[in-house]
Amino acid sequence: MDDADIVIGHNSDKFDIRKLNTRFLLHDYGVPRKYRQLDTLKISRKYFSFESNKLDFINARIGNLPKHEMELSDWINICLNGDQRTLDKMARYNIGDVREGKKAYLKMKDWVVPFPRKPRDGYKESVPGKPR
């Protein structure tokens, strides 16, 4: 994240970023540098009216591929057995999720106004209507 120009994810504000922050804290990695962030779930809710805002649903509607499915049994098999075939399936799932999430973002990005500015050292998040 320290090297990213912008961090983009679907429901990343409420899930991914919080999970990452927790791991950074627990493993004493320190606080990542300030970064720009976009959550495609928020974009889909703010600028569109899909019947569902799940990433798989949006991708199906805009012509992208669904991600590979992971079952509870897959997670159990990885945790208990470290099964390499299931780990490979997990890798395909993650790669597909990132690839298709990026495609969804690229289709929706032109609606994002204003686009987030690049943070600077000492950057404070601005609040609409309030000077920094």
C-alpha positions as CSV (number, residue, x, y, z in Angstrom):
1,M,0.0,0.0,0.0
2,D,2.9,2.3,0.6
3,D,3.9,2.1,-3.0
4,A,0.3,2.4,-4.5
5,D,-0.8,5.6,-6.2
6,I,-4.4,4.7,-5.3
7,V,-6.0,1.8,-3.5
8,I,-9.3,0.6,-5.1
9,G,-11.6,-2.2,-3.9
10,H,-15.2,-3.2,-3.6
11,N,-16.5,-2.7,-0.1
12,S,-12.8,-2.0,0.8
13,D,-13.7,0.9,3.2
14,K,-15.7,-1.4,5.5
15,F,-13.8,-4.7,5.0
16,D,-10.4,-4.8,3.3
17,I,-8.9,-1.7,4.7
18,R,-10.0,-2.5,8.2
19,K,-8.7,-6.0,8.0
20,L,-5.4,-4.8,6.7
21,N,-5.1,-2.1,9.4
22,T,-5.8,-4.8,12.0
23,R,-3.0,-7.0,10.7
24,F,-0.6,-4.1,10.5
25,L,-1.4,-3.3,14.1
26,L,-1.2,-6.9,15.4
27,H,2.1,-7.6,13.5
28,D,3.6,-4.2,14.4
29,Y,4.0,-3.2,10.7
30,G,3.2,0.4,11.5
31,V,0.8,2.8,9.8
32,P,1.0,2.8,6.0
33,R,1.7,6.2,4.4
34,K,-1.4,8.2,3.4
35,Y,-2.9,7.0,0.1
36,R,-5.8,7.7,-2.1
37,Q,-8.6,5.3,-1.9
38,L,-11.8,4.5,-3.9
39,D,-14.5,2.0,-2.9
40,T,-16.3,0.7,-6.0
41,L,-19.3,-0.3,-3.8
42,K,-19.7,3.4,-2.8
43,I,-19.3,4.4,-6.5
44,S,-22.0,1.9,-7.6
45,R,-24.4,3.1,-4.9
46,K,-23.8,6.8,-5.5
47,Y,-23.8,7.0,-9.3
48,F,-25.9,3.9,-10.4
49,S,-29.0,1.9,-9.6
50,F,-28.1,-1.7,-10.1
51,E,-30.6,-4.2,-8.7
52,S,-27.7,-5.5,-6.5
53,N,-24.4,-3.8,-5.7
54,K,-22.5,-7.1,-5.3
55,L,-19.4,-7.0,-7.4
56,D,-20.3,-10.3,-9.2
57,F,-23.7,-8.9,-10.1
58,I,-22.3,-5.7,-11.4
59,N,-19.7,-7.5,-13.4
60,A,-22.3,-9.7,-15.0
61,R,-24.4,-6.7,-15.9
62,I,-21.5,-4.8,-17.5
63,G,-20.0,-7.8,-19.4
64,N,-17.2,-8.8,-17.1
65,L,-16.5,-12.4,-15.8
66,P,-17.6,-13.6,-12.4
67,K,-14.9,-14.6,-10.0
68,H,-14.1,-18.2,-9.2
69,E,-16.1,-19.4,-6.3
70,M,-14.7,-20.5,-3.0
71,E,-16.7,-22.7,-0.7
72,L,-16.5,-23.0,3.1
73,S,-15.0,-26.4,2.7
74,D,-12.2,-24.8,0.6
75,W,-11.3,-22.5,3.5
76,I,-11.4,-25.3,6.0
77,N,-9.2,-27.5,3.8
78,I,-6.7,-24.6,3.5
79,C,-6.7,-23.9,7.2
80,L,-6.5,-27.4,8.5
81,N,-4.5,-29.2,5.7
82,G,-2.7,-26.5,3.8
83,D,-3.9,-28.3,0.7
84,Q,-1.9,-27.0,-2.3
85,R,-4.7,-27.6,-4.9
86,T,-7.0,-25.6,-2.8
87,L,-4.4,-22.9,-2.3
88,D,-4.0,-22.8,-6.1
89,K,-7.8,-22.4,-6.4
90,M,-7.6,-19.5,-3.8
91,A,-4.9,-17.8,-5.9
92,R,-7.1,-18.1,-9.1
93,Y,-10.0,-16.7,-7.0
94,N,-7.9,-13.7,-5.8
95,I,-6.4,-13.0,-9.2
96,G,-9.9,-13.1,-10.8
97,D,-11.4,-10.9,-8.1
98,V,-8.7,-8.3,-8.6
99,R,-8.8,-8.5,-12.4
100,E,-12.6,-8.2,-12.7
101,G,-12.8,-5.5,-9.9
102,K,-10.3,-3.5,-11.9
103,K,-12.5,-3.8,-15.0
104,A,-15.5,-2.7,-13.1
105,Y,-13.7,0.3,-11.7
106,L,-12.4,1.3,-15.2
107,K,-16.0,1.2,-16.5
108,M,-17.3,3.3,-13.6
109,K,-14.4,5.7,-13.0
110,D,-15.5,8.6,-15.3
111,W,-18.5,9.1,-13.0
112,V,-16.3,9.8,-9.9
113,V,-16.4,13.5,-9.2
114,P,-14.1,14.8,-7.8
115,F,-11.4,12.2,-8.3
116,P,-9.4,11.9,-5.1
117,R,-6.2,14.0,-5.0
118,K,-2.8,12.5,-4.2
119,P,-2.1,12.9,-0.5
120,R,0.9,14.9,0.6
121,D,2.9,14.7,3.8
122,G,0.8,16.1,6.5
123,Y,-2.3,15.7,4.3
124,K,-5.6,15.9,6.2
125,E,-8.7,14.6,4.7
126,S,-10.9,17.6,3.7
127,V,-14.5,17.7,4.8
128,P,-16.9,19.2,2.3
129,G,-17.8,22.8,3.3
130,K,-14.9,23.1,5.8
131,P,-11.5,24.6,5.0
132,R,-8.5,22.4,5.8
